[in-house]
Amino acid sequence: MSGPYVIRGSVSLPEAELVWRFSRSSGPGGQHVNTSDTQVEVRFDLAKTEALPPVWKARALERLAPKLVDGVVSVRASEHRSQWRNRETAAVRLAALLAEATAPPPKPRRPTRIPRGINERRLRQKKQRSDTKRGRSGRDWGP
């Protein structure tokens, strides 16, 4: 494995709390696919972990509620032919999922006022366009 998987800042996935499961993949590999367990499933017990700050943990539990089974989040990877690369992919995906779930909520949008000059210019242009179109009608062209 290539080092700790950083969620955000100094917080990373604790290797000791990750539970790995391997099975046969249905992806590419030809005859090789029938004999090797290349599909990877990594599980992380979000409800019991002490690695995340309490605020992040509560936020993640709330946002990932539909994906959790008894407080455990799991991610699968089977794109690659090697188990090692699938392990890397699954761990990175799990870290990204947790990073997104623990992110602070966006600041609420503060509506801005439209400057009076912009509104007046828009109305002036509308009036000019209206006059141009009105001038095209054939009402005044009689003999």
C-alpha positions in Angstrom: 0.0 0.0 0.0 1.2 3.5 -0.7 1.1 5.3 2.6 -1.8 6.9 4.4 -4.8 8.1 2.5 -5.4 11.7 3.5 -9.0 12.7 3.9 -8.4 16.4 4.5 -5.7 18.3 6.3 -3.8 16.1 8.8 -6.7 13.5 9.1 -6.1 10.3 7.2 -7.7 6.8 6.9 -6.3 4.6 9.7 -4.9 1.4 8.1 -5.8 -0.6 11.2 -9.6 0.2 10.9 -9.9 -0.8 7.2 -11.3 -4.3 6.6 -10.4 -5.8 3.2 -12.3 -8.5 1.4 -11.3 -10.1 -1.9 -13.3 -12.0 -4.5 -13.3 -13.0 -8.1 -13.8 -10.1 -10.4 -16.0 -10.1 -13.4 -13.9 -7.6 -15.3 -11.0 -8.0 -17.8 -8.4 -10.7 -17.4 -9.4 -13.7 -19.6 -8.7 -17.1 -18.1 -6.8 -15.3 -15.3 -10.1 -13.9 -14.0 -11.3 -17.4 -13.1 -8.4 -18.1 -10.8 -7.5 -14.9 -8.9 -9.4 -12.8 -6.4 -8.8 -9.4 -7.9 -12.1 -7.6 -6.9 -11.5 -5.6 -3.7 -14.1 -4.4 -1.1 -12.9 -2.2 1.7 -15.0 -1.5 4.7 -14.7 1.3 7.2 -16.7 1.4 10.5 -17.7 5.1 10.5 -19.8 4.8 13.6 -17.1 3.4 15.8 -14.0 5.2 14.5 -12.0 7.6 16.7 -9.8 8.8 13.7 -12.3 11.6 12.7 -13.1 14.7 14.7 -16.6 14.4 16.3 -18.0 17.2 14.1 -16.8 15.5 10.9 -18.0 12.1 12.1 -21.5 13.4 12.8 -21.6 15.2 9.4 -20.4 12.1 7.6 -22.9 9.8 9.4 -25.7 12.2 8.4 -24.7 12.6 4.7 -23.8 9.0 4.1 -26.8 7.5 5.9 -28.3 5.9 2.8 -25.0 4.2 2.0 -24.3 2.9 5.5 -25.1 -0.6 6.8 -24.9 -0.6 10.6 -22.6 2.4 10.5 -20.1 0.8 8.1 -19.3 2.3 4.7 -18.0 0.0 2.0 -16.4 0.6 -1.4 -15.7 -1.9 -4.2 -13.1 -1.8 -7.0 -12.7 -4.3 -9.8 -11.5 -2.2 -12.8 -7.9 -3.4 -12.8 -6.5 -6.9 -13.4 -4.3 -6.7 -10.3 -5.5 -6.9 -6.8 -2.9 -4.4 -5.7 -4.2 -1.7 -8.1 -7.8 -2.4 -7.1 -6.8 -2.0 -3.4 -5.3 1.4 -4.3 -8.4 2.4 -6.2 -10.8 1.3 -3.4 -8.8 3.1 -0.7 -8.5 6.3 -2.7 -12.2 6.2 -3.5 -13.1 5.7 0.2 -10.9 8.6 1.2 -12.5 10.8 -1.5 -16.0 9.8 -0.3 -15.2 10.6 3.3 -13.6 13.9 2.2 -16.7 14.9 0.4 -19.0 13.8 3.3 -17.0 15.6 6.0 -16.7 18.9 4.0 -18.2 21.9 5.7 -21.5 23.1 4.3 -21.1 25.9 1.7 -21.7 29.5 2.9 -25.2 30.7 2.1 -25.5 33.0 -0.9 -26.0 36.6 0.0 -28.2 38.2 -2.7 -26.8 41.3 -4.2 -28.7 44.5 -5.2 -28.7 45.4 -8.9 -27.2 48.9 -9.3 -29.7 51.5 -10.4 -27.5 52.6 -13.4 -27.6 49.0 -14.8 -31.4 48.9 -14.5 -31.8 52.3 -16.1 -29.5 51.4 -19.0 -31.5 48.1 -19.6 -34.8 50.0 -19.7 -33.3 52.7 -22.0 -32.1 50.0 -24.4 -35.5 48.2 -24.3 -37.2 51.5 -25.2 -34.8 52.1 -28.1 -35.4 48.6 -29.4 -39.1 49.1 -29.1 -39.0 52.4 -31.0 -36.9 50.7 -33.8 -39.4 48.0 -34.2 -42.4 50.3 -34.0 -40.8 52.4 -36.8 -40.8 49.3 -39.1 -44.6 48.9 -39.1 -46.3 50.2 -42.3 -49.0 52.3 -40.6 -47.5 55.7 -41.6 -46.6 54.8 -45.2 -49.9 55.7 -46.8 -50.2 57.9 -50.0 
